[in-house]
Amino acid sequence: ATDLYKHTENEVYYSMNSAETFSITYPAIHPGAAHTDISVFSGDIDLHALFLESESVRRIFVTDSTIAALPSMAHFMQRWSTARTFSNGFTAVHGKDALIVLGAGESYKTIENVLLIVRLAIDENMTRSAVFTAIGGGVICDMTAFAASMFKRGARVEFVPTTLLAMVDAAVGGKSGCDFLNYKNMIGAFWPAQQLYYFPTFVQSLPNDQFRSGLAEALKTAYLYSNDLLTVFKTQKADILARTASVLQYIISTCAKAKARVVEEDFTEQNVRAYLNLGHTFAHALESASGLGIVSHGDAVAWGMGRAAVMSHNLGLCSAAYMQEMLELLRDYEWEIGAIHTAMAAYTPEEASQLLLEAMKKDKKNTDDSVRCILQTAVAQTAIYKVAPKDILLVLNPASASKGA
């Protein structure tokens, strides 16, 4: 071998910059499932008949303590024998299958719990042919899919979404992950479910805050894609809040189909799928700055939509009438529309706006010092904009305009 140190500096530079180069071409990585099938069941929920009476595959079931305690889950849960308990849940076995029950809520959406799911699969000698089956809301679905994506470099996943939020949004489209260092969904992967099993009856058992959380995502979908759905929100408020089955069925179906079309067009969120983040840049900042789990995701999204509408108007993108119509509809459903959400009441407006701005700057979708926001000019007229920090501060703290901010 040639000893480079015997050459002059110029000769060494020439040698290093004339190195042979070559490349490797890779096929596209399979994202867990080539397509997702959605089955919608009417009437009673019977997961025992759906899963435990079949011997076709091995499954690792993932749910949380709230879902496990529902009366509709009693038949399914009574067949399991507890194997091991830990600080926020337990694992159990039934024949060839395994179950893990985690704590309920955003505060449990951690990498530690994702790895508990993986560990159970390893402890039970699951193979790559095993199916990871989430029974729960967006938190459980996201973590289960993330665990499946990592287990032996990728196992199949399927969802039984139990919340309105999961049915209209979180379960559709393949995003998985968990929170990290108090930031929303900071780590994860695209790993879609091969099968979604919808039981709209689950929605009837939701506490009001979770029901409203899903409604906010449905309203977002209406503003993005469906004047007809928006009209339902404007004219059928009583039926919506009463959880009338036919209205819920329409909302769930319309939202799931709308998101499915967008995901098919832009699976990895390079373009139009980003529109689904309307209100979310503000929302994720609020969830992080106030403390994960303090504000429900849907309440944060509704507040974020209002802030996005104000920003659109401030930047001359939408009319005052459009902004006011959205704010009034949000207020009619009793979502917050103030510049600073009451969850940040412990801070002055200046402190709160700075904390929110710093959280927005850490959004994983940003590419430079500006903040990427989804803004609208009208219903179904949406685009991605890079917004300067000073313009964001004016939306979060309008009084700062008079101080030269």
Secondary structure, 3 states (H helix, E strand, C coil): CCCHHHCCHHHHHHHHCCCCCCCCCCCCCCCCCCCCEEEECCCCCCHHHHHHCCCCCCEEEEEEHHHHCCHHHHHHHCCCEEEEEECCEEEEEECCEEEEEECCCHHHCCHHHHHHHHHHHHHCCCCCCCEEEEEECHHHHHHHHHHHHHHHHCCEEEEEECCHHHHHHHCCCCEEEEEECCEEEEEEEECCCCEEEECHHHHHHCCHHHHHHHHHHHHHHHHHHCHHHHHHHHHCHHHHHCCCHHHHHHHHHHHHHHHHHHHHHCCCCCCHHHHHHCCHHHHHHHHHHHCCCCCCHHHHHHHHHHHHHHHHHHCCCCCHHHHHHHHHHHHHCCCCCCCCCHHHCCCCHHHHHHHHHHHHHCCCCCCCCCEEEEEEEECCEEEEEEECHHHHHHHHCHHHHHHCC
